[in-house]
Amino acid sequence: MASKYPFKRDFYEDVVKSIQKNGATFVLGPRRCGKTVCLTQVNDAYENAEYVDFKKLNTEQQGMEILSRIQKSIEDDEDKIYLLDEMTYAPLPEKYICKIAYLFTANDPHNTKVVFSGSQSLALDKWGHIAFCGSAGFIRTDFLSYAEWLRYKNIEKPSEENYERFLYETPEFYKIETMEEYLQACLDETVISNSRTSNIIFGNDCFLLDVEVLLNVCYATLFTLHKLDLNKRISESFDSRYHSLRDTDLRTVEQAFLFLKNCGLITVTPVVKDLENIPDISRDFQLIIHGKKPDLNFKDDLFNNINMCIKYPAFYVAILKDILKEQMPDHLPKGLLRSIVECHARGMLPQRWAAEYHADNDNEIDYVNVIDNTAVEITVSNKPIKGTHFDCLPDGYKCCLLTKDRTDTIGNIQLIPYYDFINRGCQYVS
């Protein structure tokens, strides 16, 4: 039978390989990024597969009956693939997962496979690692990449024109109506997830939040950091939300940042003047989770000590459409395009031991990774080499300057069109 979804994302093959290799597989990623479609495609491709959506079960008894079937299959080593979606809606999901892990350990089956997925990836990741102790496969995915979109559209080469098409069409690909709708659903599902487990994951709290607080953070992230000034409507919308954010208490702001980070929606990069003293943002978030004071005061130093970006262009564009509505431009102004490209590139680049570097005399480099000895300057124009500040770096760095359409190598600096860089991912700086 032909699949309802003929286009397969890149991670589909990763999931299939994991099923072949591992007894248990966890498919993790942000809400509505394509995990359910992938599981549906696996279900269509294998006659021995059974797809279960726990969100659509009417009673907990139905969930326990499915567990009994899985137990029998594992004990009899049946040739069966169970695809368990929306796992956080299962009865006591962490214990459900632990029970299946115990059955695998006790019976050591070779033919029975179980795949877990759901929108609460933070919780599933923690529960999966605790229950299976490293013996399961973990596949992490994101929203549709530019490279995947090109393949979806049967376009052979990246270009400035089709990158702009990608930005405008991706929200429609996912049927994201508004950012408010998406964030509200994230909040609702987190509340449900927390209510159904006896072991809430640290950092998954959202009791102080509402969708307006989250929108305030998202707007402030875009329009203060990148200093956008497209028209009066954007200015008025931002001013209102920025002042609302400034009036919000610190604890709520911290929880909002944690929530957006755990949902995979923002990228957080420290801004430093000393490459030998890069703060560990992950550690600071962990301190907040455990009620301790981090080095960063997010309320006072919101746009000075950290660079926050909306990770996925689809949400950047969704926010703009929310604000501009019928005034949304047919083509992106250069300043707005650069801002989106910066967010997109930062979201793809490794974040650990990375920073935005502000050297002496206000010389700045957008991205420096001190472990990989790499640096990236993000532009959408043909910026001259003399206009960069790579000479501020110690010797031995591999540098990359994004351009409008120029390709060249000058010394240790590689010039790459921004759309080509995004198409090929991080291989230029790895």
C-alpha positions in Angstrom: 0.0 0.0 0.0 1.3 3.4 -0.9 2.2 5.7 2.0 0.1 8.7 2.7 3.4 10.6 3.1 5.7 9.7 0.1 8.4 12.2 0.9 10.9 10.8 3.5 13.0 13.0 5.7 16.7 12.3 6.1 16.2 10.9 9.6 13.8 8.2 8.3 16.8 6.0 7.3 18.4 6.7 10.7 15.3 5.4 12.4 15.1 2.3 10.2 18.8 1.5 10.8 18.3 1.9 14.6 15.3 -0.5 14.5 17.4 -3.0 12.8 20.3 -2.6 15.2 18.5 -2.0 18.6 15.6 -3.5 20.5 14.4 0.0 21.5 14.7 3.3 19.7 13.7 6.8 20.8 12.8 9.4 18.2 13.3 12.8 19.7 12.7 16.3 18.4 10.5 19.5 18.8 6.8 19.3 18.6 5.4 18.9 15.0 8.8 18.5 13.4 7.8 15.3 11.6 8.3 12.5 14.1 4.7 11.1 13.8 4.9 11.2 10.0 8.1 9.2 10.2 6.5 6.6 12.4 3.6 6.4 10.0 5.9 5.8 7.1 7.6 3.0 9.0 4.2 1.5 9.8 3.3 1.6 6.1 6.7 0.1 5.1 6.6 -3.0 7.4 3.8 -5.5 7.5 4.8 -6.5 11.0 4.6 -3.0 12.4 1.9 -1.7 14.7 1.4 2.1 15.3 -0.1 3.3 18.5 -1.0 6.9 19.3 -1.4 7.1 23.1 -3.0 10.5 22.7 -6.0 8.9 21.0 -6.6 6.1 23.6 -9.7 6.6 25.6 -8.8 4.8 28.8 -5.6 3.9 30.7 -6.8 0.3 30.5 -6.2 0.4 26.7 -2.6 1.5 27.3 -2.1 -1.4 29.8 -3.5 -3.9 27.2 -0.9 -2.6 24.7 1.8 -3.2 27.3 0.5 -6.7 27.8 0.8 -7.4 24.0 4.3 -6.0 24.0 5.2 -8.2 26.9 4.0 -11.3 25.2 5.8 -10.4 21.9 9.1 -9.8 23.8 8.7 -13.1 25.8 7.9 -15.1 22.6 10.5 -13.1 20.5 7.8 -12.3 17.9 8.8 -10.6 14.7 7.0 -7.4 15.6 7.7 -3.6 15.5 5.7 -1.5 18.0 5.6 2.2 17.2 4.5 4.0 20.3 3.8 7.7 19.6 2.9 10.5 22.1 4.4 8.4 24.9 3.9 11.1 27.6 0.1 10.4 27.3 0.7 6.8 28.4 -0.2 5.8 32.0 2.8 6.7 34.1 5.0 6.9 31.0 8.4 6.6 32.8 7.3 3.4 34.5 5.8 2.1 31.2 9.2 2.6 29.6 11.0 1.0 32.5 8.8 -2.1 32.3 9.6 -2.5 28.6 13.3 -2.1 29.4 13.1 -4.7 32.1 11.4 -7.1 29.6 14.2 -6.6 27.1 16.8 -7.3 29.7 15.0 -10.4 31.1 14.3 -12.0 27.7 17.0 -10.7 25.3 14.7 -10.9 22.2 16.2 -10.5 18.7 13.0 -9.9 16.7 10.7 -7.7 18.8 11.4 -4.0 18.4 9.8 -1.0 20.2 10.1 2.6 19.0 9.2 5.5 21.4 8.3 9.0 20.4 6.4 12.1 21.5 6.5 15.8 21.8 8.1 15.9 25.2 11.6 15.0 24.1 13.3 16.3 27.2 11.4 13.8 29.4 11.6 10.9 26.9 15.4 11.4 26.6 15.9 11.3 30.3 13.5 8.4 30.9 15.0 6.4 28.0 18.6 6.8 29.2 17.7 5.9 32.8 15.6 2.8 31.8 17.8 1.4 29.0 21.3 2.5 30.4 22.7 3.2 26.9 21.3 0.0 25.3 18.7 1.9 23.2 19.1 4.0 20.0 18.4 7.7 20.2 17.5 9.5 16.9 17.3 13.3 17.2 15.6 15.3 14.5 14.7 18.9 13.8 12.4 20.8 11.4 12.8 20.5 7.7 16.3 21.6 6.6 17.0 23.7 3.6 18.8 20.7 2.0 15.7 18.5 2.6 13.4 21.2 1.2 15.5 21.4 -2.0 15.1 17.6 -2.4 11.4 17.9 -1.7 11.0 20.5 -4.4 13.4 18.6 -6.8 15.7 21.6 -7.0 19.3 20.8 -7.7 21.2 23.8 -6.6 20.8 26.2 -3.7 20.5 29.9 -4.5 19.5 33.2 -2.9 16.1 33.0 -4.7 15.1 29.5 -3.6 16.4 30.1 -0.1 13.9 32.9 0.2 11.2 30.6 -1.1 12.2 28.1 1.6 11.8 30.7 4.3 8.3 31.6 3.0 7.0 28.1 2.3 8.3 26.2 5.3 5.6 27.4 7.7 3.0 26.2 5.2 4.8 22.9 4.9 4.2 22.4 8.7 0.8 24.2 8.7 2.0 26.6 11.4 -0.8 29.1 11.5 0.6 31.4 14.2 3.4 31.3 16.8 0.9 31.8 19.5 -0.9 28.6 18.5 2.3 26.6 18.5 3.5 27.9 21.9 0.1 27.3 23.5 0.1 23.7 22.4 3.7 23.3 23.7 2.5 24.6 27.1 -0.6 22.5 27.1 1.3 19.3 26.3 3.9 20.0 29.0 1.2 20.5 31.6 -0.4 17.2 30.6 3.0 15.4 30.6 3.9 16.6 34.1 0.5 15.6 35.4 0.8 12.0 34.1 4.2 11.2 35.6 5.4 10.6 39.1 8.9 11.7 38.2 8.8 15.2 36.7 12.0 16.1 34.9 14.0 19.1 36.3 13.6 22.1 34.0 10.3 21.0 32.6 8.3 23.2 34.9 6.0 25.8 33.3 3.6 26.7 36.2 4.6 30.4 36.0 4.2 30.7 32.2 1.5 31.6 29.8 1.7 32.1 26.0 2.1 35.9 26.3 5.3 35.6 28.4 6.7 33.2 25.8 5.8 35.5 22.9 7.4 38.4 24.7 10.7 36.5 25.0 10.5 35.5 21.3 9.8 39.0 20.1 12.5 40.5 22.3 15.0 37.9 21.1 14.4 38.9 17.5 13.8 42.6 17.5 16.2 43.9 20.1 19.1 41.6 19.3 19.0 42.2 15.6 17.8 45.8 15.8 15.1 45.4 13.1 13.1 48.4 12.1 11.0 47.4 9.1 8.0 49.6 9.7 5.8 51.3 12.4 3.8 48.1 13.0 6.8 46.1 14.0 8.1 48.9 16.2 4.8 49.3 18.1 4.4 45.5 18.5 7.9 45.1 19.8 7.7 48.1 22.2 4.6 46.7 23.8 6.0 43.3 24.3 9.4 44.5 25.4 8.0 46.7 28.1 5.8 43.8 29.2 8.9 41.6 29.5 10.8 44.2 31.5 7.9 44.2 34.0 7.9 40.4 34.3 9.6 39.0 37.5 13.0 37.4 37.1 11.8 33.9 38.1 9.2 33.8 35.3 11.7 35.1 32.7 14.2 32.4 33.7 11.5 29.7 33.4 10.5 31.1 30.0 14.0 30.8 28.7 14.3 27.3 30.1 11.1 26.3 28.5 11.9 27.7 25.1 15.4 26.1 25.2 14.0 22.7 26.3 11.4 22.9 23.5 14.4 23.3 21.1 13.1 26.7 19.9 16.0 29.0 20.8 19.8 29.0 20.5 21.7 30.7 23.4 25.3 31.8 22.8 27.5 33.7 25.3 29.0 37.0 24.3 32.6 37.3 25.5 35.7 39.5 25.4 38.0 36.8 26.5 38.2 33.5 24.5 39.9 31.8 27.5 36.9 32.4 29.7 33.7 31.2 27.9 30.9 30.6 30.3 29.1 27.3 30.3 25.5 28.3 29.3 24.3 24.7 29.9 25.7 24.9 33.5 24.0 28.2 34.1 20.7 26.8 33.0 21.3 23.8 35.3 21.9 26.2 38.2 18.6 27.9 37.5 16.8 24.5 37.3 18.1 23.7 40.8 17.3 27.1 42.3 20.8 28.4 42.4 22.2 31.7 41.2 24.0 31.5 37.8 26.8 33.8 36.6 24.4 35.5 34.2 21.6 37.7 35.4 19.2 37.2 32.5 17.0 40.1 33.4 19.7 42.8 33.6 22.1 41.4 31.0 19.5 40.0 28.6 21.0 41.4 25.4 24.6 42.1 26.6 26.0 38.8 27.9 24.1 36.3 25.7 23.0 36.1 22.1 19.6 34.5 21.8 18.2 33.4 18.4 15.0 31.8 17.2 16.5 28.5 16.1 14.2 27.7 13.1 13.4 30.1 10.3 9.8 28.9 10.1 9.1 30.4 13.5 10.9 33.6 12.7 8.8 34.0 9.6 5.6 33.0 11.5 6.2 35.8 14.0 6.7 38.3 11.2 3.5 37.2 9.6 1.7 37.5 12.9 2.7 41.1 13.1 2.6 42.3 9.5 -0.3 40.2 8.2 -1.2 41.7 4.8 1.8 44.0 5.0 4.2 41.1 4.9 6.7 41.9 2.1 6.9 39.7 -1.0 10.7 39.8 -0.7 12.8 40.1 2.4 14.8 43.4 2.9 18.5 42.8 3.3 18.6 43.6 7.0 15.8 41.1 7.8 17.4 38.5 5.6 20.7 38.8 7.4 18.9 38.5 10.7 17.2 35.3 9.7 20.4 33.8 8.2 22.2 34.6 11.4 19.6 32.8 13.5 19.5 29.9 11.0 23.3 29.5 10.9 23.7 29.7 14.7 21.0 27.1 15.1 23.0 24.7 13.0 26.5 25.3 14.5 27.8 23.5 17.6 27.0 25.5 20.7 29.3 23.9 23.3 32.5 26.0 23.9 31.2 28.5 21.3 30.7 32.3 21.7 30.2 35.6 20.0 33.6 37.3 20.3 33.8 41.0 21.1 37.5 41.9 21.0 39.1 45.3 21.7 38.0 48.3 19.7 34.6 46.9 19.2 35.9 44.3 16.8 33.3 41.5 16.6 33.2 37.9 15.2 29.8 36.3 15.1 30.8 32.8 16.0 34.0 31.3 17.5 34.4 27.7 18.7 37.5 27.4 20.9 37.5 23.6 20.8 37.3 23.2 17.0 39.4 26.4 16.4 36.8 27.6 14.0 35.2 31.0 13.4 32.3 32.2 11.2 31.3 35.7 10.1 27.7 35.8 9.0 26.7 38.1 6.2 24.4 38.1 3.1 26.6 40.5 1.2 30.0 40.3 -0.4 31.9 41.8 2.5 35.6 42.5 1.8 38.1 40.5 3.8 39.5 43.7 5.3 36.1 44.3 6.8 36.3 41.2 8.9 38.1 40.8 12.2 39.5 37.3 12.0 43.0 38.8 12.6 41.9 39.2 16.3 42.0 35.4 16.7 45.0 33.4 17.7 46.9 31.5 15.0 45.6 28.2 13.8 41.9 29.1 13.3 39.9 27.9 10.3 37.7 30.9 9.3 34.6 31.1 7.2 33.1 34.3 5.7 29.5 33.9 4.4 28.9 35.9 1.3 26.1 36.9 -1.1 27.5 34.8 -4.1 31.3 34.8 -3.8 33.3 31.6 -3.5 37.0 31.7 -2.8 39.8 30.7 -0.3 42.1 33.5 0.9 44.7 32.2 3.4 42.9 30.6 6.2 39.6 32.2 5.3 37.0 30.4 3.1 34.4 32.5 1.4 31.0 30.7 0.9 27.6 31.9 -0.2 25.3 31.9 2.8 22.7 29.6 1.1 25.4 27.1 0.2 26.7 27.1 3.8 23.2 26.5 5.2 22.6 23.8 2.5 25.7 21.8 3.5 25.4 22.3 7.2 28.4 22.5 9.5 30.9 20.5 7.3 32.7 23.7 6.4 33.7 24.4 10.0 33.9 20.8 11.4 
